[in-house]
Amino acid sequence: MSLDNPTTPQFKANARQALANENLQSALRGARNGFVNGRAAARAKLGPDEFDALRDAGRDLKNHVLANLGDYLEAYEAKVTASGGHVHWAETAEDARAIVLDICEQAGAKTVNKGKTMISEECGINDHLAAHGIKPVETDLGEYIIQLRGEHPSHIIAPAVHVTVPEVRDAFMEAHPHLDAERDLSGLDTLLAEARGELRAKYFEAEVGITGANMLIAETGQSIIVTNEGNGDLSQSLPKVHIVMASIEKIVPTMEDAGTVLRILARSATGQDMSVYTTLSAGPRRAEDPDGPEEYHVVLLDNGRSNMLGTEFQDMLRCIRCGACINHCPVYQTVGGHAYGWVYPGPMGSVLTPSLIGVEEGGQLPNASTFCGRCEDVCPMRIPLPKMMRHWREREFEKKLTPGATRWGLGVWAWFARRPALYRLGTRMGMAALRVMGRGRGKLASVPLAGGWTGSRDMPAPQGDTFMAQYKRAQR
Amino acid sequence: MSARDRILSRIRKAEAPAAEHLAAPVPGIASLEGAARIERFCAQVEAASATLSRLDSFEALPAALADELRQRNLPAAIRMGADPDFAHLDFGGLQVSHGPGRIEEPATLSRATFGMAETGSLVLLSGPDNPVTLTFLGETHFAVLQESDVKAGFEDVFAGLRAAGHDPRTVNFVTGPSRSADIGQTLQLGAHGPVALHVFLVAGGVE
């Protein structure tokens, strides 16, 4: 996948490949329970209903921000400028690339250190810098691993979740040829120590550090990053220039509002009460400061977001990128993030991708859902993800982008659904046939025309009667 | 029209539905007072894989620090900023150096402005007194905090920052030592920042 050529339209083929990839499946199995159990435990440690009350507050807060986004962005910009920083407005990914490159060239940068930022992924910053002779170095451990492997993140908070330990070992052996080829890399701790040692030197070499922003505070002009490793802070404190890349909807009005979001962010993401490092940054180093950057730039990215305001997709702009919907999604858990084919995977990606790159390219993703509803159940900002995926399916159908066989099948179904007597006769006959086929075992290993469904699990054979028959009996 | 004007004009034309700015609820863990607050702070510091010891006064710091360094098999040396609370202390045999963090820093010392009982976080402000790089480059990071500066939750911390008129380049909330689960989905301490964090909680202070 490359950012300019999403493989999103080939989601089905991607998913088939992912299912057949035993390495990927083993990595996904390893990650599944940790996130889900962690969130549940963190939620349980608060008082009854407190977590859900905070989710309501988070939803209401972002609705207020989106209703007044223009005013808050202007207030934020004024504060950043007053603290000696610079705000750059980018309408598109291309604009953002040009702005970042210009700042880096002005700084005479040869190396740019990166804290983890999905906006940078969305804009394809790394390839653009590299094409202009500037070396981007990812410093988040997961991002470092996938950069060595020439990959993109497969998860918004755990970018290397698809990589197994032996694969990390292989990547380090290849990327660090200056180290002893016979060294012991058997333990996880030895791998961590090696990455730490390699990156420590790089922090002191870079002229520019790029981070993302979990939030921007209008009241103070501060940008916030939330990390566990400390790489984002080293990337923004040691180089002489700090660039923050943030999308316009990251604004919150006050520090207290940021506190409300922080209370649900880490609990939803990793199951921590609070991530290790939460840093509020405003402007460049002060006159008397012995460390910190001499320049502070914020790149505010729109890239399609302002077009979502006031539409049925506005609620998606409440997203705080915790990854809970991804962690709880049975489709993501089965195929991993790369199958989604662009920057944002899972349920949030299925809604956001068509908004940002168009339904023609991204329209396959909203179909990658069983509508089980777990994503909405766990979303800290109460984003109605399944509802928005349905809206995208409708748009895809209206634009006649849905494959012919699907349109034909839906047409046949609609014809029957409008003729209840025929529909009920049909379901009765179908049920009887399935019951005969599954006799004695209570389940079916294969069903005609449903090989895709039964390929990885059995279909339960119908027990008892049709719904309508049972309903009528109960009414009597 | 500039990119800024075009973005703002699209936003203003969009007519997002009106919504009030409501006060958010404060969870019980962020509203503790007195001994319960200190008790929660200490418990949360340890839950975040940091360690904590209590001192009667700042004067007890040099001996306690020397002792911790010895027990951790670290050199008898410490890097710190120009914080006035450290300036008058006699660190005796410890080799003290002042300034921002360097590429290898076995042990660094910072003065935390606040603690936050809600999550066991330290709140550090960057500047000459406590250079921000000391918080991230020390392999073992020591932080000193006065009991009276332990706040209940975010609300009191932010109120405290406003009241004191602090305007640092960074406000750092630190909750335990650095960590990562990016290799094999297994949590390990000491990713890029400190491998260990130790808090000296000094009794008393002015409320």
HADDOCK unambig.tbl for C-alpha pairs under 7 A between the chains (distance, minus, plus):
assign (segid A and resid 31 and name CA) (segid B and resid 185 and name CA) 6.22 0.50 0.50
assign (segid A and resid 50 and name CA) (segid B and resid 27 and name CA) 6.23 0.50 0.50
assign (segid A and resid 54 and name CA) (segid B and resid 25 and name CA) 6.60 0.50 0.50
assign (segid A and resid 57 and name CA) (segid B and resid 24 and name CA) 5.42 0.50 0.50
assign (segid A and resid 61 and name CA) (segid B and resid 21 and name CA) 6.34 0.50 0.50
assign (segid A and resid 63 and name CA) (segid B and resid 19 and name CA) 5.92 0.50 0.50
assign (segid A and resid 64 and name CA) (segid B and resid 18 and name CA) 6.92 0.50 0.50
assign (segid A and resid 64 and name CA) (segid B and resid 19 and name CA) 4.53 0.50 0.50
assign (segid A and resid 64 and name CA) (segid B and resid 20 and name CA) 5.61 0.50 0.50
assign (segid A and resid 64 and name CA) (segid B and resid 21 and name CA) 5.76 0.50 0.50
assign (segid A and resid 66 and name CA) (segid B and resid 16 and name CA) 6.52 0.50 0.50
assign (segid A and resid 67 and name CA) (segid B and resid 16 and name CA) 4.92 0.50 0.50
assign (segid A and resid 67 and name CA) (segid B and resid 17 and name CA) 5.85 0.50 0.50
assign (segid A and resid 67 and name CA) (segid B and resid 18 and name CA) 5.29 0.50 0.50
assign (segid A and resid 67 and name CA) (segid B and resid 19 and name CA) 6.24 0.50 0.50
assign (segid A and resid 70 and name CA) (segid B and resid 8 and name CA) 5.68 0.50 0.50
assign (segid A and resid 70 and name CA) (segid B and resid 11 and name CA) 6.11 0.50 0.50
assign (segid A and resid 70 and name CA) (segid B and resid 12 and name CA) 6.33 0.50 0.50
assign (segid A and resid 89 and name CA) (segid B and resid 3 and name CA) 6.02 0.50 0.50
assign (segid A and resid 89 and name CA) (segid B and resid 4 and name CA) 5.34 0.50 0.50
assign (segid A and resid 90 and name CA) (segid B and resid 3 and name CA) 6.46 0.50 0.50
assign (segid A and resid 91 and name CA) (segid B and resid 3 and name CA) 6.03 0.50 0.50
assign (segid A and resid 91 and name CA) (segid B and resid 7 and name CA) 6.73 0.50 0.50
assign (segid A and resid 141 and name CA) (segid B and resid 182 and name CA) 6.25 0.50 0.50
assign (segid A and resid 142 and name CA) (segid B and resid 182 and name CA) 5.07 0.50 0.50
assign (segid A and resid 158 and name CA) (segid B and resid 182 and name CA) 6.69 0.50 0.50
assign (segid A and resid 160 and name CA) (segid B and resid 182 and name CA) 6.40 0.50 0.50
assign (segid A and resid 161 and name CA) (segid B and resid 182 and name CA) 6.89 0.50 0.50
assign (segid A and resid 164 and name CA) (segid B and resid 184 and name CA) 6.05 0.50 0.50
assign (segid A and resid 165 and name CA) (segid B and resid 183 and name CA) 6.31 0.50 0.50
assign (segid A and resid 165 and name CA) (segid B and resid 184 and name CA) 5.33 0.50 0.50
assign (segid A and resid 188 and name CA) (segid B and resid 183 and name CA) 6.99 0.50 0.50
assign (segid A and resid 192 and name CA) (segid B and resid 191 and name CA) 6.74 0.50 0.50
assign (segid A and resid 196 and name CA) (segid B and resid 191 and name CA) 6.36 0.50 0.50
assign (segid A and resid 196 and name CA) (segid B and resid 192 and name CA) 5.65 0.50 0.50
assign (segid A and resid 228 and name CA) (segid B and resid 178 and name CA) 5.77 0.50 0.50
assign (segid A and resid 228 and name CA) (segid B and resid 179 and name CA) 5.50 0.50 0.50
assign (segid A and resid 228 and name CA) (segid B and resid 180 and name CA) 6.39 0.50 0.50
assign (segid A and resid 229 and name CA) (segid B and resid 178 and name CA) 4.85 0.50 0.50
assign (segid A and resid 229 and name CA) (segid B and resid 179 and name CA) 5.05 0.50 0.50
assign (segid A and resid 229 and name CA) (segid B and resid 180 and name CA) 5.82 0.50 0.50
assign (segid A and resid 229 and name CA) (segid B and resid 191 and name CA) 5.14 0.50 0.50
assign (segid A and resid 229 and name CA) (segid B and resid 192 and name CA) 5.54 0.50 0.50
assign (segid A and resid 229 and name CA) (segid B and resid 193 and name CA) 6.22 0.50 0.50
assign (segid A and resid 230 and name CA) (segid B and resid 136 and name CA) 6.42 0.50 0.50
assign (segid A and resid 230 and name CA) (segid B and resid 178 and name CA) 6.16 0.50 0.50
assign (segid A and resid 230 and name CA) (segid B and resid 192 and name CA) 5.64 0.50 0.50
assign (segid A and resid 230 and name CA) (segid B and resid 193 and name CA) 5.06 0.50 0.50
assign (segid A and resid 231 and name CA) (segid B and resid 192 and name CA) 5.78 0.50 0.50
assign (segid A and resid 234 and name CA) (segid B and resid 136 and name CA) 6.76 0.50 0.50
assign (segid A and resid 237 and name CA) (segid B and resid 133 and name CA) 6.80 0.50 0.50
assign (segid A and resid 255 and name CA) (segid B and resid 158 and name CA) 6.73 0.50 0.50
assign (segid A and resid 256 and name CA) (segid B and resid 154 and name CA) 6.81 0.50 0.50
assign (segid A and resid 256 and name CA) (segid B and resid 155 and name CA) 6.04 0.50 0.50
assign (segid A and resid 259 and name CA) (segid B and resid 154 and name CA) 5.85 0.50 0.50
assign (segid A and resid 260 and name CA) (segid B and resid 24 and name CA) 6.91 0.50 0.50
assign (segid A and resid 273 and name CA) (segid B and resid 119 and name CA) 6.31 0.50 0.50
assign (segid A and resid 274 and name CA) (segid B and resid 119 and name CA) 6.36 0.50 0.50
assign (segid A and resid 274 and name CA) (segid B and resid 175 and name CA) 6.95 0.50 0.50
assign (segid A and resid 275 and name CA) (segid B and resid 175 and name CA) 6.75 0.50 0.50
assign (segid A and resid 276 and name CA) (segid B and resid 174 and name CA) 5.54 0.50 0.50
assign (segid A and resid 276 and name CA) (segid B and resid 175 and name CA) 4.43 0.50 0.50
assign (segid A and resid 276 and name CA) (segid B and resid 176 and name CA) 5.80 0.50 0.50
assign (segid A and resid 276 and name CA) (segid B and resid 177 and name CA) 6.87 0.50 0.50
assign (segid A and resid 276 and name CA) (segid B and resid 178 and name CA) 6.44 0.50 0.50
assign (segid A and resid 277 and name CA) (segid B and resid 172 and name CA) 6.93 0.50 0.50
assign (segid A and resid 277 and name CA) (segid B and resid 173 and name CA) 5.76 0.50 0.50
assign (segid A and resid 277 and name CA) (segid B and resid 174 and name CA) 4.98 0.50 0.50
assign (segid A and resid 277 and name CA) (segid B and resid 175 and name CA) 6.45 0.50 0.50
assign (segid A and resid 278 and name CA) (segid B and resid 172 and name CA) 6.03 0.50 0.50
assign (segid A and resid 278 and name CA) (segid B and resid 173 and name CA) 4.98 0.50 0.50
assign (segid A and resid 278 and name CA) (segid B and resid 174 and name CA) 6.70 0.50 0.50
assign (segid A and resid 279 and name CA) (segid B and resid 170 and name CA) 6.54 0.50 0.50
assign (segid A and resid 279 and name CA) (segid B and resid 171 and name CA) 5.77 0.50 0.50
assign (segid A and resid 279 and name CA) (segid B and resid 172 and name CA) 4.59 0.50 0.50
assign (segid A and resid 279 and name CA) (segid B and resid 173 and name CA) 6.10 0.50 0.50
assign (segid A and resid 280 and name CA) (segid B and resid 170 and name CA) 5.41 0.50 0.50
assign (segid A and resid 280 and name CA) (segid B and resid 171 and name CA) 5.05 0.50 0.50
assign (segid A and resid 280 and name CA) (segid B and resid 172 and name CA) 6.47 0.50 0.50
assign (segid A and resid 281 and name CA) (segid B and resid 169 and name CA) 5.61 0.50 0.50
assign (segid A and resid 281 and name CA) (segid B and resid 170 and name CA) 4.45 0.50 0.50
assign (segid A and resid 281 and name CA) (segid B and resid 171 and name CA) 6.64 0.50 0.50
assign (segid A and resid 282 and name CA) (segid B and resid 169 and name CA) 5.14 0.50 0.50
assign (segid A and resid 282 and name CA) (segid B and resid 170 and name CA) 6.44 0.50 0.50
assign (segid A and resid 283 and name CA) (segid B and resid 169 and name CA) 6.17 0.50 0.50
assign (segid A and resid 284 and name CA) (segid B and resid 169 and name CA) 6.46 0.50 0.50
assign (segid A and resid 285 and name CA) (segid B and resid 169 and name CA) 5.63 0.50 0.50
assign (segid A and resid 286 and name CA) (segid B and resid 169 and name CA) 6.52 0.50 0.50
assign (segid A and resid 288 and name CA) (segid B and resid 128 and name CA) 6.51 0.50 0.50
assign (segid A and resid 289 and name CA) (segid B and resid 127 and name CA) 4.90 0.50 0.50
assign (segid A and resid 289 and name CA) (segid B and resid 128 and name CA) 5.13 0.50 0.50
assign (segid A and resid 290 and name CA) (segid B and resid 100 and name CA) 6.20 0.50 0.50
assign (segid A and resid 290 and name CA) (segid B and resid 127 and name CA) 6.99 0.50 0.50
assign (segid A and resid 290 and name CA) (segid B and resid 128 and name CA) 5.85 0.50 0.50
assign (segid A and resid 290 and name CA) (segid B and resid 131 and name CA) 6.52 0.50 0.50
assign (segid A and resid 291 and name CA) (segid B and resid 100 and name CA) 6.24 0.50 0.50
assign (segid A and resid 291 and name CA) (segid B and resid 131 and name CA) 6.29 0.50 0.50
assign (segid A and resid 291 and name CA) (segid B and resid 132 and name CA) 6.93 0.50 0.50
assign (segid A and resid 291 and name CA) (segid B and resid 133 and name CA) 6.98 0.50 0.50
assign (segid A and resid 306 and name CA) (segid B and resid 7 and name CA) 6.99 0.50 0.50
assign (segid A and resid 306 and name CA) (segid B and resid 10 and name CA) 6.15 0.50 0.50
assign (segid A and resid 306 and name CA) (segid B and resid 11 and name CA) 5.47 0.50 0.50
assign (segid A and resid 309 and name CA) (segid B and resid 14 and name CA) 5.58 0.50 0.50
assign (segid A and resid 309 and name CA) (segid B and resid 16 and name CA) 5.70 0.50 0.50
assign (segid A and resid 310 and name CA) (segid B and resid 14 and name CA) 5.21 0.50 0.50
assign (segid A and resid 310 and name CA) (segid B and resid 15 and name CA) 5.39 0.50 0.50
assign (segid A and resid 310 and name CA) (segid B and resid 16 and name CA) 4.28 0.50 0.50
assign (segid A and resid 310 and name CA) (segid B and resid 17 and name CA) 6.88 0.50 0.50
